[in-house]
Amino acid sequence: MNVSENGTNVSAKVVELTKDFMLVDYCGRIYRIDFDRYPYFRSCFLSELYNVQASAAGLHWPDADIDLEVKYIENPPSEPSEVDLDWWKAQRKRILSRLGAIGGSMKTPRKAAASRENGAKGGRPRKVAAPALS
């Protein structure tokens, strides 16, 4: 995606994506982002990883809510910073849960017709226990 800041073009795109790292082209320079150093990228969908935006400060993945400064990518500390991965996964779970609730509450003519049809038959069918195997 291209962004114009102070008269200069800033762009970023994912060039290569593997299970262990991704290569991102930021303003014509390729950066390798290892998933061992940034473990939260492992929990992202492919569409989230490919949707990268550039700014003057660095890279931003809006769908995954991840920001990385280019200074940090170029000169990482000797020890990877501890990211509370459990907290990040819980945040994502809450967001996805809300999206699922919104999708489930949608009212469409097809859902209304299926509900009327099930109601005419006496409601949702009861679950039948599977026969025990001998």
C-alpha positions as CSV (number, residue, x, y, z in Angstrom):
1,M,0.0,0.0,0.0
2,N,1.3,3.5,-0.8
3,V,1.1,6.4,1.6
4,S,2.2,9.9,0.8
5,E,3.9,11.7,3.7
6,N,5.7,15.0,3.4
7,G,5.9,14.7,-0.4
8,T,7.6,11.3,-0.4
9,N,6.0,7.9,-1.3
10,V,6.2,5.3,1.4
11,S,5.2,1.8,0.3
12,A,5.2,-1.7,1.8
13,K,4.2,-5.1,0.6
14,V,4.8,-8.7,1.6
15,V,7.2,-10.3,-0.9
16,E,7.5,-13.8,0.5
17,L,5.7,-15.6,3.3
18,T,6.8,-18.9,4.8
19,K,5.9,-20.7,8.0
20,D,9.0,-19.3,9.8
21,F,9.4,-15.8,8.4
22,M,8.1,-13.2,5.9
23,L,10.0,-10.8,3.6
24,V,8.5,-7.3,3.5
25,D,9.5,-4.7,0.9
26,Y,9.5,-1.3,2.6
27,C,10.4,1.6,0.3
28,G,12.5,-0.7,-1.9
29,R,14.4,-2.4,0.9
30,I,13.6,-6.0,1.8
31,Y,13.3,-6.8,5.5
32,R,13.1,-10.3,7.0
33,I,10.7,-10.7,9.9
34,D,11.3,-13.9,11.8
35,F,8.3,-15.4,13.5
36,D,10.5,-16.6,16.4
37,R,11.2,-13.0,17.3
38,Y,7.6,-11.9,16.7
39,P,5.5,-14.9,17.7
40,Y,2.2,-13.1,17.3
41,F,2.5,-13.3,13.5
42,R,2.0,-17.1,13.8
43,S,-1.6,-16.6,15.0
44,C,-2.6,-14.4,12.1
45,F,-4.6,-15.3,9.0
46,L,-2.8,-15.0,5.6
47,S,-5.1,-12.2,4.6
48,E,-4.0,-10.3,7.7
49,L,-0.4,-10.7,7.0
50,Y,-0.6,-9.7,3.3
51,N,-2.5,-6.5,4.3
52,V,0.5,-4.4,5.4
53,Q,0.6,-0.6,5.4
54,A,3.5,1.7,5.4
55,S,4.1,4.9,7.4
56,A,7.2,7.1,7.9
57,A,7.8,5.3,11.2
58,G,7.4,1.7,10.0
59,L,5.0,-1.1,9.2
60,H,1.4,-1.6,10.3
61,W,-0.9,-4.6,9.9
62,P,-4.3,-3.1,10.6
63,D,-6.3,-6.4,10.5
64,A,-4.0,-8.0,13.1
65,D,-3.4,-4.7,15.0
66,I,0.4,-5.1,14.9
67,D,2.9,-2.2,14.5
68,L,6.7,-2.5,13.9
69,E,9.1,0.4,13.7
70,V,11.7,0.1,11.0
71,K,14.4,1.2,13.5
72,Y,13.5,-1.9,15.6
73,I,13.6,-4.2,12.7
74,E,17.0,-2.9,11.5
75,N,18.6,-2.9,15.0
76,P,16.8,-5.5,17.2
77,P,17.9,-5.9,20.8
78,S,20.0,-8.9,21.6
79,E,17.2,-10.6,23.5
80,P,13.8,-10.8,21.9
81,S,11.3,-8.8,23.9
82,E,8.8,-10.9,25.8
83,V,5.4,-10.4,24.3
84,D,2.5,-11.6,26.4
85,L,1.3,-13.9,23.7
86,D,-1.5,-15.2,25.8
87,W,-2.9,-11.7,26.3
88,W,-2.6,-11.0,22.5
89,K,-4.4,-14.3,21.7
90,A,-7.2,-13.5,24.2
91,Q,-7.7,-10.1,22.6
92,R,-8.0,-11.7,19.1
93,K,-10.4,-14.3,20.5
94,R,-12.6,-11.6,21.9
95,I,-12.6,-9.7,18.6
96,L,-13.3,-12.8,16.6
97,S,-16.1,-13.7,19.0
98,R,-17.7,-10.3,18.6
99,L,-17.5,-10.7,14.8
100,G,-19.1,-14.1,15.0
101,A,-21.9,-12.8,17.2
102,I,-22.6,-10.0,14.7
103,G,-22.7,-12.6,11.9
104,G,-25.0,-14.9,13.9
105,S,-27.5,-12.1,14.6
106,M,-27.9,-11.1,11.0
107,K,-31.5,-11.4,9.8
108,T,-31.8,-12.5,6.2
109,P,-34.9,-13.7,4.3
110,R,-33.3,-17.2,4.0
111,K,-32.7,-17.5,7.8
112,A,-36.3,-16.3,8.4
113,A,-37.7,-18.9,6.0
114,A,-35.7,-21.7,7.6
115,S,-36.9,-20.6,11.0
116,R,-40.5,-20.7,9.9
117,E,-40.0,-24.1,8.3
118,N,-38.5,-25.5,11.5
119,G,-41.2,-24.0,13.6
120,A,-43.9,-25.6,11.4
121,K,-42.2,-29.0,12.0
122,G,-42.2,-28.4,15.8
123,G,-38.9,-26.6,16.2
124,R,-35.3,-27.6,15.9
125,P,-34.9,-31.3,15.5
126,R,-33.7,-33.1,18.6
127,K,-30.3,-34.7,18.6
128,V,-30.5,-38.5,18.2
129,A,-27.9,-40.5,20.2
130,A,-25.6,-42.6,18.0
131,P,-26.1,-46.3,18.4
132,A,-23.5,-48.0,20.5
133,L,-21.0,-50.1,18.6
134,S,-20.6,-53.7,19.9
